[in-house]
């Protein structure tokens, strides 16, 4: 939820902290030229956040800074900070100065004192450096030495006015337990939160044995901010705060129409050509349904395309995964050796879901991975992480999309629950682009693996349940065989296939016999046709001969009659003898 900002309130300029996520929830950083109070218990990260704020100012904003340490020696602070990639040694005292102001252990307090002397020395140093940022770390240590609340309030006011007069961006850290931070207003130094312009609370707690860190901006005068509690982790680069996806703070998703193979040819056909580049794929199923096998097939296909791939396994050691997948024709060892594939086993790593996400993002970026496999992501929902795991999984998908990384996650289902991904506390199937479900079918005393595509956004996909076959030659899917509306698998499918083969062979033999009979009948008809043609020809010849003979007879008869008439005529012309 975001606080409502009045249009009449002038938004203060912001001093960026360089902390991923924190600058987003504060709208740019801490109020520039004003004072911020940072409250947290032991180990919550107060000094780390304060030092990172100073380092970012000195390195990236050309704003030299001073850290006044009231509790821990500055040399120890620098030594502890060496574990971060901040390169403190390159800054030097002209850009980042450490002032030790710890009370001596054997100090015996006699009478009243104030911070005037310390501020005078600090004033000389800030003018010399051109300081713009100042941190007072563990101010409560020295304030506890003052005799009464009035004295404490007086010195805090003195320090606050000193910062405002010089328009310095100040950050004061204060110790408080988890419960005290929530009710800081009722604590002896609670008046400070009403004095400062911004208050940030850090909380470090343990939930069911799992360490959880959270941050909340309690107030920010003159500026809008996210009021909700945000998880954070401390890693190699320092603070990293989880940012919720809100309107106006979306993810710049890289959309692609390119298809990439799942590693199983027939599954690619069912998906209309494979997964989309940069898509998020979820494979759910019970233990032993071949989730890791499909993950390995996808990783192998990616490496065959020359794409760097990161495979994170929470169930088995990397060497075991490589060995097991080799039994089904998936050989990942060659790609591990040539550096294209990196196998990471997180089986023995404990921590919060936030720490898992940060480590995976760091490993993926270091490896330059274009494809990422997490097997299984449901491990994040173990006790202690149940409240945050779903948010972490959603942010994992958002990050992968923004980075253009193709993400494949598996999720282990509870065999005692219903056969649906909804029984998982993560419930990331709603935002996954492709959801493939694996299950067992018990038929004829056999347990066989079935695969179905629940959804695949943006593409036509098969709605059929296919049997998943694993063999030493690889992974494949069988054709669909049904009987009475039920999908046949295993022995029943084999019997159906055999019956289909026998029926095909019978049909082929019957067809051959019919062709032979038809050939014989055709030959017989051809002989009969030839015989009839010969007889017809004979009749035609006979007819022609008859016609010719008849015509000849008529001609002879006509000539004979003509001759007779001629002879008769001659006889009549002769004179009669008397």
Secondary structure, DSSP 8 states (H G I E B T S, - for coil): -B----TTS----EE----BTHHHHTTSSEETTSEEEEEE-TTSSHHHHHHHHHHHHHHHS---EEEEESSS-HHHHHHHHTTSTT-GGGT-TTTEEEEE----TT----S---SHHHHHHHHHHHHHHT--EEEEETHHHHHTTSSSHHHHHHHHHHHHHHHHHTT-EEEEEEE--HHHHHTGGGSTTTTHHHHSSEEEEEEEEEETTEEEEEEEEEEETTS--B-S-EEEEEETTEEEE----BTTB---------EE--S-HHHHHHTTSSEETT-EEEEEE-TTSSHHHHHHHHHHHHHHTT--EEEEESSS-HHHHHHHHHTTT---HHHHHTTSEEEEE-TT--S-HHHHHHHHHHHHHHHT-SEEEEETGGGGGSTTSHHHHHHHHHHHHHHHHHHT-EEEEEEE--TTS-SSGGGSSS-GGGT-SEEEEEEEEEETTEEEEEEEEEEETTS------EEEEEETTEEEE----EETTEE--HHHHHHHHHHHHHHHHHHHHHHHHHHHHHHHHHHHHHHHHHHHHHHHHHHHHHHHHHHHHHHHHHHHHHHHHHHHHHHHHHHHHS----
